[in-house]
Amino acid sequence: MFYTGLYHSHLMPSDRTGENPYWDSGEPYYDDFYTLWDTFRCTHALITLILPKRQIEIVKSLIDIWRHERFMPDGRSRNSNGRVQGGSNADNILADAYVKGLQGGINWTDGYLAMKTNAEVLPYNNFDFEDLTGSTKEGRGALPDWKKYGFVTPAYGRCISKTVEYSLNDFSLAQVAMGEAPGDVGVIYESIHVLTSSPPFIIQSLTQAFPQTNKSHPPSEVGKNPGPYPPPP
């Protein structure tokens, strides 16, 4: 089972260097990121440890995708960014590589700018019929709420996932900012929004510790201080 899992961890993303039909930049090209909101947690951390050269190529590819398509992917297949679940989790992969000292010709100036794009640029709404509230293709579709309140309200789909993941994404951005752009002090504070604001969610269960939308504070009251939340059931 262990070796089967190890083998599977090497199947995707797929190395398609030299096979990109859209541009030839001389950088490595990887496709089939399925999907970064899962694989940043274990797979890419493992690859960094046992195959750092491969991980360097993956990081270079993510940055190069940003250069040509405006955003790094969260999910990508068939040479196209295609899906976002919550946040912009390529940020976490770049930050992990950065703090672990991966170099190998990675342009970390561009890497930081690619991460900063996710944190500051609202992607076009692709009007996915499953969620019409913002982009489900790339980037952070709920940036207006995140910038205004420090959390994502129920006006956007998957508001809890986005609140939690945007916070981690900004924390990742802050780690790279401390080395590449120390003057971006505000970026570091973005990462603690979820700890300092009053987000419209509560812990649903003491045993599950799973965030849920707080129905006692409707979206119309967002931005006001809601006072104490009711205790979990």
C-alpha positions in Angstrom: 0.0 0.0 0.0 2.8 2.4 0.8 4.6 1.9 -2.5 1.4 2.1 -4.4 0.7 5.5 -2.7 4.2 6.6 -3.4 3.8 5.7 -7.1 0.5 7.5 -7.3 2.0 10.7 -5.8 4.3 10.8 -8.9 1.6 10.6 -11.6 0.3 14.2 -11.4 1.1 16.9 -12.2 2.4 15.6 -15.5 5.7 16.8 -17.0 4.8 18.1 -20.4 7.9 20.2 -21.0 8.3 20.8 -24.7 4.7 19.9 -25.4 2.9 23.2 -24.5 0.9 24.2 -27.6 0.5 27.8 -26.4 4.0 29.1 -25.6 7.6 28.1 -25.5 9.4 30.0 -22.8 12.2 27.6 -22.1 10.8 27.0 -18.6 9.5 23.6 -17.4 5.9 23.0 -18.2 3.6 20.9 -16.0 -0.1 20.2 -16.5 -2.8 18.2 -14.7 -2.7 19.9 -11.3 -5.5 17.9 -9.8 -5.8 19.7 -7.5 -3.6 22.0 -5.5 -6.2 22.6 -2.7 -5.5 18.9 -1.8 -2.0 18.2 -3.0 -0.3 21.2 -1.3 -1.0 19.5 2.1 1.0 16.3 1.5 2.0 15.5 -2.0 4.1 18.6 -2.8 5.7 18.6 0.7 6.7 15.0 0.0 8.1 15.8 -3.4 10.1 18.7 -2.0 11.8 16.3 0.4 12.5 13.3 -1.9 12.6 14.9 -5.3 13.5 18.6 -4.9 14.5 18.9 -8.6 11.0 17.9 -9.7 9.5 20.4 -7.2 11.7 23.2 -8.5 10.4 22.5 -12.0 6.8 22.5 -10.7 7.3 25.8 -9.0 8.9 27.3 -12.1 6.0 26.0 -14.2 3.4 27.6 -11.8 5.2 30.9 -12.1 5.4 30.7 -15.8 1.7 29.9 -16.1 1.1 33.2 -14.2 3.4 35.1 -16.7 1.3 33.9 -19.6 -2.2 33.5 -18.2 -2.4 36.2 -15.4 -3.0 33.7 -12.6 -1.4 30.5 -11.2 -3.8 27.6 -11.2 -5.6 26.0 -8.3 -6.8 23.2 -10.5 -5.5 22.8 -14.1 -6.0 20.2 -16.9 -5.8 20.2 -20.7 -3.5 23.3 -20.7 -6.1 25.5 -18.9 -6.8 26.7 -15.5 -10.1 25.2 -14.6 -11.3 25.1 -11.0 -11.0 26.8 -7.7 -12.5 25.3 -4.5 -11.6 27.9 -1.9 -8.4 29.9 -2.0 -5.4 30.3 -4.2 -3.4 27.4 -3.0 -0.5 27.7 -5.4 0.5 30.3 -2.9 1.0 27.6 -0.3 3.2 25.6 -2.6 5.5 28.5 -3.4 5.8 29.5 0.2 6.7 26.0 1.3 9.4 25.8 -1.4 10.7 29.3 -0.4 11.0 28.6 3.3 12.7 25.3 2.6 15.3 27.1 0.5 14.6 25.7 -3.0 16.5 27.7 -5.6 17.6 26.0 -8.8 17.0 29.1 -10.9 13.5 29.9 -9.5 12.8 33.6 -10.1 11.4 34.4 -6.6 10.8 38.0 -7.6 8.3 36.8 -10.1 7.1 34.2 -7.7 6.2 36.8 -5.2 4.4 38.9 -7.8 2.4 35.8 -8.9 1.3 35.3 -5.3 0.6 39.0 -4.9 -1.6 38.9 -8.0 -3.8 36.3 -6.2 -4.0 38.6 -3.2 -4.8 41.8 -5.0 -6.4 41.2 -8.4 -10.0 40.1 -8.8 -10.3 37.5 -11.5 -13.1 37.8 -14.1 -16.3 36.1 -13.2 -16.6 33.0 -15.4 -20.3 32.6 -14.4 -20.1 29.0 -13.5 -23.7 27.7 -13.2 -22.7 26.0 -9.9 -21.6 29.3 -8.4 -22.5 32.6 -10.1 -21.0 34.8 -7.3 -17.5 34.9 -8.5 -14.7 33.2 -10.5 -14.4 29.5 -10.0 -11.6 29.3 -12.6 -8.6 30.9 -10.9 -7.6 33.5 -8.3 -9.8 34.6 -5.4 -13.3 35.4 -6.6 -14.4 36.8 -3.2 -11.7 39.4 -2.9 -14.1 42.4 -2.4 -15.4 40.9 0.8 -12.0 39.8 2.0 -10.6 43.2 1.5 -13.5 45.0 3.1 -14.3 42.8 6.1 -11.4 40.5 6.6 -13.7 37.5 5.9 -16.0 36.3 3.2 -19.7 36.7 3.7 -22.5 34.4 2.6 -23.0 36.7 -0.4 -20.3 34.5 -2.0 -20.4 30.7 -2.5 -18.3 28.6 -0.2 -17.8 31.6 2.1 -16.4 29.5 4.9 -13.8 27.6 2.8 -12.7 30.9 1.3 -12.4 32.7 4.6 -10.2 29.9 6.0 -8.1 29.4 2.9 -7.6 33.1 2.1 -6.2 33.5 5.6 -3.7 30.6 5.0 -2.9 32.0 1.5 -2.1 35.4 2.9 0.1 33.8 5.6 2.0 32.0 2.8 2.3 35.3 1.0 3.7 36.9 4.2 6.4 34.3 4.4 7.7 35.1 1.0 7.2 38.9 1.5 9.6 38.8 4.5 12.4 37.8 2.2 11.5 39.3 -1.1 9.6 42.5 -0.1 10.0 43.3 3.6 8.4 46.7 3.0 5.1 45.1 2.3 4.2 45.1 6.0 0.4 45.2 5.3 0.6 41.9 3.5 1.7 40.2 6.7 -1.3 41.6 8.6 -3.7 40.3 5.9 -2.9 36.8 7.0 -4.5 37.3 10.5 -7.8 38.7 9.3 -9.6 35.5 10.4 -8.2 35.9 13.9 -8.9 39.6 14.5 -12.3 40.0 12.8 -15.8 38.8 13.7 -16.5 36.4 10.8 -20.1 35.2 10.3 -19.5 31.6 11.3 -19.4 29.5 14.4 -18.0 26.2 15.4 -20.8 23.8 14.7 -19.7 21.0 17.0 -17.2 20.7 19.8 -16.4 17.1 18.6 -16.2 17.9 14.8 -14.8 21.5 15.1 -16.3 22.2 11.7 -17.0 25.9 10.7 -20.5 26.6 9.6 -22.4 29.8 8.6 -23.8 31.6 11.6 -27.6 31.8 10.8 -28.2 34.1 13.7 -26.3 37.0 12.0 -27.7 37.5 8.4 -25.6 38.9 5.6 -27.4 42.3 5.9 -25.7 42.8 9.3 -22.2 42.0 8.1 -19.8 44.7 9.0 -21.5 45.4 12.3 -20.1 44.1 15.5 -22.4 41.1 16.1 -21.4 40.7 19.8 -21.0 37.3 21.4 -21.8 34.3 19.3 -24.1 31.6 20.8 -22.2 28.6 22.2 -21.9 25.5 20.0 -24.6 22.9 20.5 
